[in-house]
Amino acid sequence: MTSTVTFPGLLELAGRLADGEVSSVQLTEAALARIENAQPKLNAFRRLRAEDALADAARADELLAAGKRAPLLGVPLAIKDDVDITGLPTAFGCCGDFPPARADSAVVRNLRDAGAVIVGKTNTPELGQWPFTEGPEFGATRNPWQLDHTPGGSSGGSAAAVAAGLVPGALGSDGAGSIRIPSAWTNLVGIKPHRGRVPTAPDPELFHGLTVLGPLARTVADAAALLDAATGTTRMFRAAADRDPGRLRIGLSTRIAFTATRTRLDPEVRRAVERLAESLAGLGHEIVEIEPNYGMVGLNFLPRSLTGVRDWCRRVPDDALLDPRTKSNARHGGVLAGPALRLAKATEPLLRLQIGAVFRKVDVLLTPTTATPPPRIGSFDGLSPWATDQAMIAACPYAWPWNVLGWPGVNVPAGLTANGLPLGAQLLGPGESEELLISVAAQLESVERWQDRRPPG
């Protein structure tokens, strides 16, 4: 098959399907074959729905033959195992016998309405808590760029699947960087949309507002098109990828919000982000060094995050099978579920004013997505809860404040380390600024050409 199938582009495949150059059944069969071949090596998927996906693809082909059109009609995609799809359990990285979902979640309904063929559910660490995708139920998901390194987390299965060319795009979720971090560590574009942009039903909100659903893809246009499908909009974000953002004032920031943990920006990451700033300057933007006033934003994050873990643990069929670190987080969440949680939500508007003051001086922020390159598989094995938190924050201290604010961010690839591991940078904006961020990211992609890079082998 051609390279466009080996490393499929979402929009390119949608166009080929609409033009009758290929069938959805052919693409779905090819995707399932790639997944089966890669699974022993990458371990990106928790569950496949091969029979159902092929039936969905056959129906898509019937619609295409009848002249029907939808944005992603017949395109095979994957979703993270934290949203419901009819007939499959939603285990969210946990061990145990979970019941099959009786109905699709709202975002899955939107993807189906856009014509997508969902081939399976991707791996995630237990309750999405960590920036690595490893667990006793499924083992370790590996980075296609170097198999002894993690693709990140918690949307690590989705990232590995897209980076390896198994599917052209995938859905992830982001509660502390869980889309942006694995995108950075696998050379992908990952969009964390504004809170509420993508529906979370049947849940009114995820992790008390910290977590949103969003796309991972190889290009900005593909990610934007998948975001349109997930939100149920028509080309709103895809059009932004073709729009000139104009000349902007972009703030370069490397400050790490206070976490009571020792953190340090790796020199290779710093150089990569500074090089992207130079590329943006070459595109005509003004780059200024500036630092947001993060204050004590961490005090707002912890009650919401830990109470969210506590809430999800109540859905687990057998909590005796949970990781001891999860049990510890759930216990702390129980303590913080009352006044601390209410205070956290009440102070969010003040934090938006405090941190958002930076956007009176710049239009967009450019920051590292992570402080380090991707760690090796097993780096977090056997650590205590506190040691895990310290190691996690040391590697990934940059993404989570935007989850507290509920504002959008886009990871863009920032090149490779000397050893060939991907790095990323974030474009961050104020509320509902996805279109602007997508426009800037697409402009940067036109000169960086990160989509032309391929994992070895």
Backbone torsions as a table, in degrees:
resi	resn	phi	psi	omega
1	MET	NA	163.8	-176.8
2	THR	-75.6	166.3	-178.8
3	SER	-64.9	-24.5	178.7
4	THR	-70.0	-17.4	173.3
5	VAL	-93.4	-37.4	177.8
6	THR	-62.5	-44.5	172.8
7	PHE	-121.9	79.7	-168.4
8	PRO	-71.2	141.1	169.4
9	GLY	-97.7	131.0	-174.4
10	LEU	-58.9	-51.4	-177.8
11	LEU	-70.2	-35.5	177.4
12	GLU	-63.3	-43.4	178.6
13	LEU	-66.2	-39.2	177.2
14	ALA	-60.0	-40.3	178.8
15	GLY	-67.8	-40.7	179.8
16	ARG	-66.2	-36.7	176.1
17	LEU	-65.1	-46.2	-179.4
18	ALA	-63.2	-32.0	-179.7
19	ASP	-84.9	-3.1	178.8
20	GLY	77.3	16.5	-178.9
21	GLU	-77.1	-22.2	-177.4
22	VAL	-153.0	156.7	178.4
23	SER	-102.2	158.7	176.8
24	SER	-66.1	-36.4	177.8
25	VAL	-61.7	-42.1	177.9
26	GLN	-61.2	-46.7	-179.1
27	LEU	-65.3	-40.3	-178.8
28	THR	-69.0	-41.9	176.0
29	GLU	-60.2	-42.6	-180.0
30	ALA	-65.2	-41.9	178.9
31	ALA	-63.3	-45.0	179.6
32	LEU	-63.1	-37.6	177.9
33	ALA	-66.1	-41.8	177.8
34	ARG	-62.9	-41.4	-179.7
35	ILE	-63.5	-47.4	179.7
36	GLU	-60.3	-41.1	179.8
37	ASN	-68.2	-35.4	-175.6
38	ALA	-86.6	-19.3	-172.0
39	GLN	-57.4	-43.2	178.7
40	PRO	-62.8	-25.2	-177.7
41	LYS	-93.6	-50.0	-174.6
42	LEU	-92.6	-37.0	-178.3
43	ASN	57.6	51.2	-177.1
44	ALA	-83.8	-25.6	-170.3
45	PHE	-110.4	139.2	172.5
46	ARG	-85.9	-42.3	-178.8
47	ARG	-145.7	141.2	171.4
48	LEU	-106.6	150.3	174.4
49	ARG	-122.1	59.0	-170.7
50	ALA	-57.6	-51.7	-176.8
51	GLU	-63.0	-46.3	-179.6
52	ASP	-66.8	-38.7	-179.9
53	ALA	-64.3	-41.2	178.6
54	LEU	-66.5	-35.5	175.1
55	ALA	-65.5	-42.2	176.3
56	ASP	-61.8	-40.3	179.9
57	ALA	-65.2	-39.7	178.2
58	ALA	-63.1	-39.9	177.2
59	ARG	-65.7	-38.1	176.8
60	ALA	-61.9	-40.9	178.7
61	ASP	-63.9	-37.6	176.8
62	GLU	-63.0	-42.2	178.9
63	LEU	-66.0	-42.4	178.9
64	LEU	-61.9	-43.3	-179.9
65	ALA	-64.1	-28.7	179.0
66	ALA	-84.6	2.7	178.4
67	GLY	88.0	6.4	178.2
68	LYS	-75.0	149.3	179.7
69	ARG	-137.5	143.0	173.2
70	ALA	-148.9	156.7	-170.7
71	PRO	-54.9	-39.3	-176.7
72	LEU	-121.9	29.4	-172.0
73	LEU	-61.0	114.5	177.1
74	GLY	90.5	-0.8	-176.3
75	VAL	-84.5	126.4	178.4
76	PRO	-76.9	131.9	-179.6
77	LEU	-135.5	170.2	176.2
78	ALA	-126.6	156.5	176.4
79	ILE	-128.8	150.0	177.8
80	LYS	-70.9	148.7	-175.5
81	ASP	-82.0	49.7	171.3
82	ASP	-131.1	7.2	174.5
83	VAL	-124.3	151.8	-174.2
84	ASP	-81.0	136.7	166.7
85	ILE	-132.8	133.4	-172.0
86	THR	-51.3	129.4	173.7
87	GLY	90.8	-8.4	179.3
88	LEU	-116.6	145.3	174.4
89	PRO	-68.4	153.7	172.0
90	THR	-113.8	91.7	-173.0
91	ALA	-92.2	-17.0	176.5
92	PHE	50.9	44.1	175.2
93	GLY	81.7	-0.4	-174.0
94	CYS	-91.8	157.7	169.6
95	CYS	-79.4	158.9	174.0
96	GLY	120.8	168.8	-176.6
97	ASP	-97.4	90.9	-178.9
98	PHE	-85.5	142.9	178.5
99	PRO	-72.5	151.6	176.0
100	PRO	-67.4	145.8	178.4
101	ALA	-68.1	140.6	-179.0
102	ARG	-88.2	-15.4	-178.4
103	ALA	-151.3	156.9	174.1
104	ASP	-71.3	145.6	169.2
105	SER	-69.2	165.2	-175.9
106	ALA	-61.1	-39.2	-178.2
107	VAL	-68.4	-35.7	176.7
108	VAL	-66.5	-38.3	175.7
109	ARG	-60.8	-41.2	178.2
110	ASN	-63.6	-42.6	178.8
111	LEU	-63.8	-40.8	177.7
112	ARG	-64.5	-40.7	178.6
113	ASP	-61.4	-31.3	177.5
114	ALA	-79.8	-4.4	175.5
115	GLY	97.2	2.1	-175.8
116	ALA	-66.2	146.4	173.7
117	VAL	-105.4	113.5	-175.7
118	ILE	-89.9	116.1	-173.6
119	VAL	-89.1	-18.6	-179.9
120	GLY	172.0	-178.6	-178.7
121	LYS	-113.4	136.0	-173.0
122	THR	-96.9	157.9	-176.3
123	ASN	-70.7	150.1	177.1
124	THR	-149.5	147.6	174.9
125	PRO	-67.2	167.8	-173.5
126	GLU	-55.3	115.1	178.8
127	LEU	57.2	23.9	174.6
128	GLY	63.4	27.8	-170.1
129	GLN	-82.0	-19.5	-166.7
130	TRP	-128.6	156.0	179.9
131	PRO	-86.5	34.7	172.7
132	PHE	-144.0	151.4	-175.3
133	THR	-115.3	83.8	-177.6
134	GLU	-143.6	147.1	179.4
135	GLY	-174.9	158.9	-175.5
136	PRO	-67.4	-24.1	-177.8
137	GLU	-76.6	-31.6	-173.4
138	PHE	-129.4	-6.8	-179.4
139	GLY	90.2	-140.5	-177.8
140	ALA	-119.5	130.7	169.1
141	THR	-86.9	134.9	-170.2
142	ARG	-112.0	156.9	-177.6
143	ASN	-84.0	122.5	-178.9
144	PRO	-63.9	-17.3	177.2
145	TRP	-75.1	-37.6	173.1
146	GLN	-152.4	117.9	-168.8
147	LEU	-69.0	-17.2	178.5
148	ASP	-88.9	7.9	177.6
149	HIS	-118.3	154.6	178.3
150	THR	-76.7	148.7	169.6
151	PRO	-80.5	-1.3	-175.4
152	GLY	95.9	-173.8	179.8
153	GLY	-163.9	171.4	7.8
154	SER	-91.2	-5.2	178.1
155	SER	-87.7	42.8	-174.0
156	GLY	-70.2	-35.8	177.5
157	GLY	-65.0	-42.6	177.6
158	SER	-62.9	-42.7	-179.9
159	ALA	-64.1	-45.9	-179.8
160	ALA	-62.2	-39.8	-178.5
161	ALA	-64.3	-42.0	-178.9
162	VAL	-75.3	-43.4	-178.0
163	ALA	-62.5	-32.5	179.8
164	ALA	-84.6	-2.3	179.7
165	GLY	77.9	19.7	179.4
166	LEU	-73.6	-37.8	175.7
167	VAL	-139.0	157.8	-177.5
168	PRO	-80.8	-13.9	179.6
169	GLY	-168.3	161.9	-179.4
170	ALA	-152.0	156.3	175.8
171	LEU	-92.9	138.5	173.7
172	GLY	-131.0	-173.8	173.8
173	SER	-138.4	155.0	-171.3
174	ASP	-138.4	107.0	177.8
175	GLY	-112.8	-14.7	175.6
176	ALA	-156.7	26.9	-176.6
177	GLY	112.9	13.2	-168.3
178	SER	-71.8	-11.1	166.1
179	ILE	-95.2	-46.3	-172.9
180	ARG	-69.5	-38.9	-177.8
181	ILE	-64.8	-53.4	178.5
182	PRO	-66.2	-28.2	174.1
183	SER	-64.0	-42.4	178.8
184	ALA	-61.6	-39.5	-173.2
185	TRP	-88.3	3.3	177.5
186	THR	-133.2	13.4	175.3
187	ASN	67.2	43.3	-179.8
188	LEU	-121.5	163.8	168.1
189	VAL	-92.6	126.5	177.7
190	GLY	-129.4	128.2	-176.5
191	ILE	-110.3	120.2	167.5
192	LYS	-94.4	107.4	-178.5
193	PRO	-76.9	169.0	174.2
194	HIS	-60.8	142.2	179.5
195	ARG	-53.6	132.0	179.4
196	GLY	90.6	-9.3	-178.0
197	ARG	-67.6	-45.1	178.4
198	VAL	-102.1	129.0	-176.2
199	PRO	-65.3	143.9	-179.8
200	THR	-111.1	2.2	-179.3
201	ALA	-56.1	140.9	19.4
202	PRO	-81.2	-5.4	176.6
203	ASP	-86.8	136.7	177.6
204	PRO	-65.3	-31.8	174.2
205	GLU	-158.4	164.9	-177.0
206	LEU	-115.0	129.0	179.7
207	PHE	50.4	47.4	175.1
208	HIS	54.3	41.1	173.8
209	GLY	92.9	-7.4	-179.3
210	LEU	-72.6	-36.5	-167.4
211	THR	-100.2	135.3	174.3
212	VAL	-128.5	161.5	177.3
213	LEU	-100.7	145.3	-178.7
214	GLY	-167.2	177.3	-171.0
215	PRO	-98.2	154.3	168.0
216	LEU	-126.6	133.9	-178.8
217	ALA	-157.2	173.8	-177.8
218	ARG	-81.6	-28.3	-177.9
219	THR	-125.3	161.5	179.0
220	VAL	-64.9	-43.9	-178.7
221	ALA	-62.3	-41.0	178.4
222	ASP	-64.3	-44.0	179.3
223	ALA	-64.1	-39.5	179.6
224	ALA	-66.0	-40.7	178.2
225	ALA	-64.9	-38.5	178.0
226	LEU	-68.8	-34.6	175.3
227	LEU	-64.9	-41.6	174.9
228	ASP	-56.1	-46.0	-178.9
229	ALA	-63.6	-41.4	-178.8
230	ALA	-66.7	-33.6	-179.4
231	THR	-85.9	-18.3	-175.7
232	GLY	84.3	15.1	178.2
233	THR	-92.2	167.4	-177.9
234	THR	-113.4	99.3	172.8
235	ARG	60.3	15.4	178.9
236	MET	-60.4	-49.3	-177.7
237	PHE	-86.2	-33.2	177.1
238	ARG	-61.3	-39.6	178.9
239	ALA	-63.9	-33.2	-179.7
240	ALA	-64.1	-29.1	-179.9
241	ALA	-68.8	-17.6	178.0
242	ASP	-101.2	4.9	-172.8
243	ARG	-100.3	135.1	174.3
244	ASP	-70.2	123.8	-178.0
245	PRO	-74.0	-8.5	-173.5
246	GLY	79.4	179.4	179.8
247	ARG	-83.4	122.9	-174.1
248	LEU	-117.4	161.3	170.2
249	ARG	-101.5	113.7	-174.0
250	ILE	-112.2	124.9	-178.4
251	GLY	-90.1	126.2	175.7
252	LEU	-93.3	120.4	-174.4
253	SER	-133.0	134.5	174.6
254	THR	-125.0	6.8	179.9
255	ARG	-65.8	140.1	176.9
256	ILE	-103.8	127.8	177.7
257	ALA	-61.0	149.8	-176.5
258	PHE	-63.1	130.0	-179.5
259	THR	-133.3	0.9	-175.4
260	ALA	60.5	24.8	-179.7
261	THR	-132.2	143.8	179.4
262	ARG	-71.6	120.9	-180.0
263	THR	-131.6	152.3	-179.3
264	ARG	-153.2	134.8	178.1
265	LEU	-79.9	121.2	178.8
266	ASP	-61.8	136.0	-178.0
267	PRO	-57.6	-36.3	179.3
268	GLU	-66.1	-37.4	177.3
269	VAL	-66.3	-44.2	179.2
270	ARG	-57.4	-47.5	-178.8
271	ARG	-63.1	-38.1	-179.7
272	ALA	-64.9	-42.6	-179.9
273	VAL	-68.8	-41.0	178.3
274	GLU	-64.5	-34.8	177.3
275	ARG	-66.2	-39.1	175.4
276	LEU	-63.2	-37.1	176.4
277	ALA	-60.5	-39.6	177.2
278	GLU	-64.7	-38.9	177.0
279	SER	-63.0	-41.5	177.8
280	LEU	-65.1	-38.5	176.0
281	ALA	-63.0	-39.4	177.7
282	GLY	-64.2	-22.9	176.1
283	LEU	-84.8	0.3	175.1
284	GLY	104.5	2.7	-179.9
285	HIS	-85.9	151.1	175.0
286	GLU	-88.7	125.7	180.0
287	ILE	-106.3	126.8	178.1
288	VAL	-129.3	143.2	174.7
289	GLU	-82.0	127.7	-176.0
290	ILE	-155.4	151.0	-178.5
291	GLU	-129.7	125.1	174.8
292	PRO	-65.4	155.2	174.8
293	ASN	-91.8	92.1	-176.7
294	TYR	-75.7	-24.7	-179.0
295	GLY	56.4	-136.0	-178.3
296	MET	-105.4	48.2	-176.3
297	VAL	-61.0	-25.3	179.4
298	GLY	-61.9	-29.1	178.9
299	LEU	-67.4	-22.8	176.0
300	ASN	-82.1	-33.0	-175.4
301	PHE	-70.7	-47.0	-169.8
302	LEU	-60.4	-47.4	-179.7
303	PRO	-60.1	-37.9	-177.8
304	ARG	-71.6	-43.3	-179.1
305	SER	-65.3	-51.1	-174.7
306	LEU	-71.1	-35.2	175.3
307	THR	-67.5	-33.7	175.0
308	GLY	-62.6	-39.3	175.8
309	VAL	-63.3	-45.7	178.4
310	ARG	-56.6	-44.0	-178.7
311	ASP	-63.0	-43.5	-177.2
312	TRP	-69.8	-33.5	179.1
313	CYS	-60.2	-26.6	179.2
314	ARG	-70.1	-14.3	178.2
315	ARG	-91.5	-10.9	-172.9
316	VAL	-75.8	130.2	-177.7
317	PRO	-61.1	-35.8	-177.7
318	ASP	-139.0	97.1	-176.2
319	ASP	-70.3	-11.4	175.4
320	ALA	-66.0	-20.0	-179.0
321	LEU	-87.0	-3.8	-177.2
322	LEU	-72.8	150.2	173.8
323	ASP	-58.2	137.7	177.4
324	PRO	-54.1	-31.0	178.8
325	ARG	-68.9	-34.5	176.1
326	THR	-66.8	-43.5	178.9
327	LYS	-61.2	-39.6	178.5
328	SER	-64.3	-44.6	178.9
329	ASN	-63.1	-38.9	179.4
330	ALA	-65.2	-39.1	177.4
331	ARG	-62.8	-44.5	177.6
332	HIS	-64.0	-35.9	177.2
333	GLY	-63.0	-35.4	176.9
334	GLY	-63.6	-36.3	178.5
335	VAL	-69.4	-36.8	-173.9
336	LEU	-90.7	0.6	-171.2
337	ALA	-72.8	-12.2	-176.7
338	GLY	-97.5	-113.0	-176.3
339	PRO	-58.0	-36.5	-178.4
340	ALA	-63.5	-40.3	178.9
341	LEU	-67.6	-42.5	179.4
342	ARG	-63.7	-39.9	179.1
343	LEU	-66.0	-39.2	179.4
344	ALA	-59.1	-46.4	-179.2
345	LYS	-68.2	-35.4	-178.6
346	ALA	-68.7	-29.4	-177.0
347	THR	-89.3	-4.7	-179.0
348	GLU	-58.3	-44.1	179.0
349	PRO	-59.3	-34.7	178.5
350	LEU	-68.1	-39.6	177.4
351	LEU	-64.9	-36.7	177.1
352	ARG	-62.0	-40.1	177.4
353	LEU	-66.6	-44.8	-176.3
354	GLN	-65.6	-53.4	-177.7
355	ILE	-75.4	-37.3	-178.5
356	GLY	-68.1	-11.1	176.7
357	ALA	-58.7	-23.7	-179.6
358	VAL	-62.9	-25.7	-177.6
359	PHE	-82.8	3.9	166.4
360	ARG	-82.4	-13.0	-177.5
361	LYS	-113.0	-26.4	178.2
362	VAL	-135.5	161.5	178.7
363	ASP	-88.8	-35.2	-174.6
364	VAL	-144.1	148.3	172.8
365	LEU	-104.1	142.1	170.9
366	LEU	-116.4	120.2	-179.6
367	THR	-136.6	164.1	168.0
368	PRO	-61.3	150.5	170.8
369	THR	-84.5	-40.0	176.1
370	THR	-131.0	164.0	178.3
371	ALA	-89.7	-15.7	-175.1
372	THR	-137.2	164.0	166.5
373	PRO	-67.4	170.6	-178.9
374	PRO	-62.1	131.5	177.6
375	PRO	-69.6	167.5	175.9
376	ARG	-75.3	151.5	172.5
377	ILE	-55.2	136.5	177.7
378	GLY	86.2	1.4	-177.8
379	SER	-62.4	-25.5	-176.0
380	PHE	-103.6	3.4	-178.5
381	ASP	-63.8	136.9	172.3
382	GLY	74.1	5.0	179.8
383	LEU	-79.2	148.7	173.9
384	SER	-69.3	166.7	177.2
385	PRO	-55.3	-45.0	-178.1
386	TRP	-68.7	-40.9	178.6
387	ALA	-66.3	-36.6	175.9
388	THR	-62.5	-45.6	179.1
389	ASP	-60.1	-42.8	-179.8
390	GLN	-63.3	-45.7	-179.6
391	ALA	-66.0	-39.5	179.8
392	MET	-64.3	-47.0	-178.9
393	ILE	-67.6	-36.4	178.6
394	ALA	-61.7	-36.2	179.9
395	ALA	-82.1	-33.2	-169.4
396	CYS	-136.2	66.4	-177.5
397	PRO	-93.9	0.8	-168.2
398	TYR	-99.3	-23.9	-167.7
399	ALA	-87.7	-36.8	-165.5
400	TRP	-64.9	-29.4	179.8
401	PRO	-57.3	-31.6	-179.5
402	TRP	-72.4	-19.5	172.9
403	ASN	-72.5	-36.4	175.7
404	VAL	-61.9	-43.6	-177.8
405	LEU	-74.4	-25.5	-176.8
406	GLY	79.4	14.8	-175.5
407	TRP	-95.0	161.6	-174.0
408	PRO	-82.8	157.1	175.1
409	GLY	-153.2	151.0	-179.7
410	VAL	-128.6	122.6	170.0
411	ASN	-80.5	134.7	172.1
412	VAL	-122.4	140.6	177.6
413	PRO	-60.4	141.2	-176.4
414	ALA	-119.2	14.3	179.9
415	GLY	106.6	-169.0	-176.0
416	LEU	-120.1	152.1	172.0
417	THR	-70.8	172.0	176.4
418	ALA	-59.1	-25.6	179.1
419	ASN	-93.0	5.1	174.5
420	GLY	87.5	20.2	177.9
421	LEU	-98.5	137.4	-177.6
422	PRO	-69.5	150.5	174.5
423	LEU	-129.9	161.8	-179.4
424	GLY	-142.2	165.9	175.2
425	ALA	-135.0	154.3	179.9
426	GLN	-103.9	137.4	162.4
427	LEU	-101.2	118.8	-174.6
428	LEU	-118.9	143.6	179.5
429	GLY	-139.9	176.7	176.1
430	PRO	-76.0	-173.2	-175.7
431	GLY	-55.8	137.7	173.4
432	GLU	57.4	37.1	-178.9
433	SER	-104.5	21.4	-178.1
434	GLU	-55.1	-42.7	-176.3
435	GLU	-61.6	-42.0	178.2
436	LEU	-64.4	-46.2	-179.0
437	LEU	-62.6	-40.5	178.4
438	ILE	-64.7	-40.3	179.0
439	SER	-62.9	-43.9	179.0
440	VAL	-65.8	-43.6	-179.2
441	ALA	-61.6	-41.4	180.0
442	ALA	-67.3	-38.7	176.5
443	GLN	-62.8	-42.6	178.4
444	LEU	-65.2	-39.3	178.4
445	GLU	-59.6	-33.6	-177.2
446	SER	-64.2	-24.7	177.9
447	VAL	-105.0	-28.5	-179.4
448	GLU	-80.4	-34.4	177.1
449	ARG	55.8	42.0	-179.2
450	TRP	-64.5	-24.5	-179.3
451	GLN	-67.9	-14.0	178.4
452	ASP	-83.5	-12.5	177.7
453	ARG	-78.6	143.6	-179.4
454	ARG	-131.0	143.9	172.5
455	PRO	-61.4	150.7	178.3
456	PRO	-64.5	151.5	177.7
457	GLY	81.3	NA	NA
